[in-house]
Amino acid sequence: MADLANLQLTDAEVVKLQADLNGILEHMDKLKEIDTTGVEPMAQVLFDAGETATLRADTPQPPLGSQIALANAPQPGAGYFKVPRIIER
């Protein structure tokens, strides 16, 4: 995983992170053993708030458009944002 994240870790860091990850995986295995039969899934985002809800109405809006989106870009090019290359292998 460190290679995928482009991290350079010492041997001591690898050992510590491996122990931490093993602990997390062991905990997940314990959670898998719990019998959840008959337990309804929780969905806090579906609460009924009625008039007091602070969420805005979900109404369609016209798209921003690439010209407006790129108007303040430091390096626009060919309809895209140009960014410096940061991954080198």
Buried (B, 14 or more C-beta within 10 A) or exposed (E): EEEEEEEEBEEEEEEEBEEEEEEEEEEEEEEEEEEEEEEEEEEEEEEEEEEEEEEEEEEEEEEEEEEEBBEEEEEBEEEEEEEEEEEEE
